[in-house]
Amino acid sequence: MSVELLILVDNSTTSDALRAEHGLSMLVSAPPWRILFDAAATAETLLANAETLGVDLSSLDAAVISHGHYDHTGGLSAVVRRCPGLKVYVHSGAFNRRWSDQPGKPLRDVSCPHSIEQLYQSGAVFHSVTHPERLDGGLVVSGPIGGARHGREAFVVRKAGEMVTDGFEDEICLLVRGPGGWAVVTGCCHRGLRNTLRTARFLVRGEPLVAIVGGLHLRKAGPEDLDEAAALLDAYGIENVYPCHCTGAEAVAFLRSSLPGRVHPVAAGSRVVL
């Protein structure tokens, strides 16, 4: 049975009828499950695009939130109001206050705009993700992604009253099995491609990883980082790469030249069938 991933919100679109914003959301249809993976930056964009694409957000089985940045959580309150009792798989650390810390610029708040209390009152049923969880034979929530801290961009987070470098301990990914193997569904890959793929390989217990879909956070990557990303995708046997959101145009172009025929950029309105 085929599995389909429909990009609801992204930085770009496949049609003028859809709205673009710096955010990510996709619908994962893996019968009998319908899962919303991330919830965009704003409810307005998510709801408008869902309506245009004919997606009924009131009949979801679950939502999975990859991490606590606003551009992946902004529409969550509106979704749970339309689907009361929706089970939301998320790490509790996703609700910590966090900022982007760029040299020469003031701190920019990138936190989830909703508190746990607000989301609970809207109808969310939280499922705190502290370890890998198998939803059924073909769906796995990764749990926190281990490994050394990754990334050149600086983010800070408030923990126990202190502001510290954000290690993205709350970041998770979703593993979805299609007829030919598993796809890794990522939000931003803040934990790094190496850590993400290593975690995925462990969780699928030796079955093939055939695709990766989502943000790869390579927009500020240097030549060495891009070389490493291409080498990792090749070494793990990833047959199809569907980059979007924070991957970056230059990184996409590099990956397409390094992995000919295997890189297929996606945007809001794109459908990926496994």
N, C-alpha and C positions, 0 to 999 in steps of 0.2 A: 504494500500500500504506500502510495507516495505521500510525502510530507511537503507542505508549502509554507514558505516564509514570505509575508507581504510587508514591505516597508511602508509604514504609515506616515512617518515623519523623518525628515533628514534635512541636511543643509541645502540640498538641491532636490529638484523634482523631475519627473519624466513628462510632466504636462503642466500647461499654464492653469489648468483647472485646480491644481493642488497648491498648497501653501508650503513655502520653505522656511525653516528657521534653524538656528544652531541648536539642534536637539536630535534625539533619536527615539523612535518607537517602532516596533514591528509586531505583527500578529503571527504567531506560530500555530499552524494548523496541523496537528499530529493526531489524527482520529484515535480515540474519541475526544482528545484534549484540544481546547482552544486557549492559548496562553498569550497574554500581552507581555512582551519583553520590553521593559522600559516604557516611560510615559511622557516623552517629549519635554520641551521647555515650558509650553503653555497649553492650557486646556483648549483655548480657542483654535489653535492649529491642529491639535490632535482630533478634536471633535469634528472640525470642518473636513479634514482629510478622510476621516473614517466614514463620514456621510457620503462624500464624493465617491469613495471606493466601495460603498455598499457594505461596510462592516458594522455589525451590530455589537456595540460594546456592552450591552446589557446581558449578553449570554456567554460571557467568558467563564472559564473554569478556574483560572488562576492568573495572577500577575507575578512576574519575576523582575526585580529591580537590581540592576547590575552594580550600582554604587550610588552614593548619596549626593551627587551633583545635581543642580537645578535643571540642567538640560536633559536629564533622564527621569526626573520626578515631577516636573511642574504640572502635568496634567493628571496626576494620580488621584487627587481628591475628586475631580470631576468624574473620573472613571468609576470609582467606588460608589459614588452617589447614584450612578446609573446601574450599578450591579451590586446592590447591598449584599453583604455577606461574602464578598469576594476574598478568597484567600490570597494574601500577599506574601510571597517569599522574599525576604530581605534580611540583611545583616543589621543588627541593632545599631552598629556604628555608623550606618548610613545617615542617621539623624543628628550626628554631631555637627556643630557649626564649623564651616571650613571656608578658606579663602585661597584665591590665586595670588601668588607673591612673585611678581615680575620685576626685574631690576629697573629702578628709576620710576616706578609707578606705584600709586597707592594700592593697598590691599583691596582686592575685589571679592566681595562675598559671592560664593558659588554654591551655597548650601541649598539643601532641599527646602523649598518655600513652605512646606507643611510640617507641623509637629505631629508626633505620634498621636497625641490627643485629638487633634483636628481630624486626622485620617480615621481614627477609631470612631469618632462621632459621625463621620461621613458614611461609615458602613464597612470599613476594612476589617478583616480578620487576619491578624498578623501571624505569620509562621516564621519565627526567628531562625535564620540559617546559620548554624554554627559548625556544620560538618556536611559532607556530601550526602545528598538525598536522592534516591531513585524514585521518581514519581510513578513510573511503570517501566516496562522493559525497554522502552525507547526514548525515555526522557530522564535526564539526570541534572539536578542542580548541583553545581560543583562544590559549594561551600567555599570558604576563604581560600584564595590562591596563594600558596606559599612561595618561598624563594627570596633571594636578595632583592632589596629595593631597586626599582628601575626608573629611569626617566631623567630627562634634562630639565623639564619644567618643574618649578617649585610650587608646591601647594602646602598650606599649613592647616592644621585642624586643632580645635580646642578639645582637650581631654583632661578630665579631672581638674578643670579650672586653669590649665596651662595651654599655651599655644606651642605646638610642636610640629615638626616636619610630618606631612601626611604620608604614611606608608601604604595607604589604601587597603588596610586590613579588612575593610568591608566589601571589597570587590569580589563578585562572583560571576560565573558565566553559565550558560545553559548548553547542555549537550543533547543533540537530537539525532536519533538514528533513522536513516532512510534505507531504501532497499540495498544500496551499495556500500553503506558504512555510515559513520558518524559525522555530523557537522558541529563545529564549535561556534556558538553564537555569543558575540562579545559586545559590551557596551562601549568602552573606551580603551580597554587593554592597558590600563594604568600600571598594572603589575608586570607588564612586559610580555612580549610574544613568547619568549623562551619559557617563562614561568607558566604562562597560560597553556601552551601546548604540552608541556611536561605534565601538568596536572590533568589535562584532558586524556593524554595517553594512558596515564595510570588508572583513571576512572573507567575507561572503556575496556580495560582488561585484555589488551592485545588485539581487539578488533580494529579495523582500519579507520583512521581519520581521513575523510575525503574532502572536506570543505571547511571554510571558515567564513563567517558572515558577520559584518559589523564594523565598528571603529577599531583601528589599529594604533592610533595615537602616534603617527609618524610624521606629522606635519612640520615639526621642527627637528627632525632626525638628520644627523650628519651622514656623510658617505659611509662611514664604518657601520653605523646603525642600520642603514638601508641594506648594505651588503649582508649583514647578519640576518636581517629579517628575511631576505630572499633565500639565504642558505637554510634557515630554519624551516621555512615553508616547503622547500625542496626535500630536506632531510626527513621531514615527517610525512612525506608523501601526499601533501595536500594537493589534490587534483584541481580544485576550483576555489579561487579566492574572490569573495564578493565584498570589496571594501567600500566604506562610506563614512559619513560623519567626520570624525577627527583624523582620518588617515592622511589627508592632504593630497593636493593634486600632483605635486612633484613626486611624492612617494608612490602614488598610484602609477604614474608614468614610468618610474624606475622599475617597479615590480612587473609591469606589463612587458618591459623590454628584457627583464631578467628571467621571467617565467612565461615565455610566449604561449598564447592560447589558453592560459590558466587563470588569468586575472580579468574579472568582469565587474567593473564599477557599477554600483546600484545607487538608487535614489528613491525618494518618496514615490510610490506607485510601482516600483519594481517588484516582481514576483520571482522567488527562487524556489525551484522544485527539486527536491532531492530524490 
